[in-house]
C-alpha cells in the first residue's frame, strides 16, 4: 500500500523554483533512498513534505495515506504520523529532552489520555539504551551543547518514541563517525516496521551499507533523474552523479 505519493510537485523558495515536478512514492514497510549532489533539492523536498511555510508549493500534490495534505500546516502533518529528522537539528535551550518528547507524544493522543509516566520512562530508557545515549541526556536541554553525533542519535530517539508512519530522514548520516553511523543505522533498522514508510535522504553510499533500501531515486537539479534498485548506488559510487541524465 502506498503511504506517501508525491505528484508533479513544484516548489519555490523566495520566488526561485527549487523542485521542478517531483513524482515519487513510498509504500508501507518500504525504504526509499533519495540521493543526489549538493544543491539538488533533496532537503527542500523534505521541508516541503512536512509543510515548512518557507517552501511554497506552486503545483502538484502531496498525498499521505490517501489524503491530500499539500496545504496542511506542519503540526497537522505531524499529528497524522509524518516525521522529519533534520540535517541540522536546532538547539532548544530551556526544554529538556524528556519534556519535549512527552509533549510530542501527547500531542498525538487524546488530551484526556496522556501517556502514563511509567510507560513513557520505560520506553525512553529502552530506546536510549538501543541508541547508546546516556540516561543523563533525559534531563539535558534538547540539542543544547550536543555534539553532531549526539544530535543525530537524539533525532532517531524522537523517531523511536513517536513511532511515525512516514519518516523522512534528511542526511542522518552527515557528520557521523563510523561507530555512530552503525548505531544510528541499527536504530533505524530496529524501529522500521511493516506499517512504516521511510524516505532516506543521503549523499553517500555508506549508510546504505547498513540500511538496505527497496528503491533508489536520484535527484539532480530539482528533478528525479533516475529510479531503480540498490544497483544504482554502486553506479553512483563508480561513475558519480554526472553519469545520471535527467529525463526530458
Secondary structure, DSSP 8 states (H G I E B T S, - for coil): -EEEEEEEEEEEETTEEEEEEEEEEEETT-EEEEE--TTSSHHHHHHHHTT-TTSEEEEEEEEETTEE-TTS-HHHHHHTTEEEE-SS---EEEEEHHHHHHHHHHTTS-TTS---HHHHHHHHHHHHHHTT--GGGGGSEETTT--HHHHHHHHHHHHHHH--SEEEEESTTTT--HHHHHHHHHHHHHH--TT-EEEEEESSSGGGGTS--SEEEEEETTEEEEEESTHHHHHHHHH-GGG-----
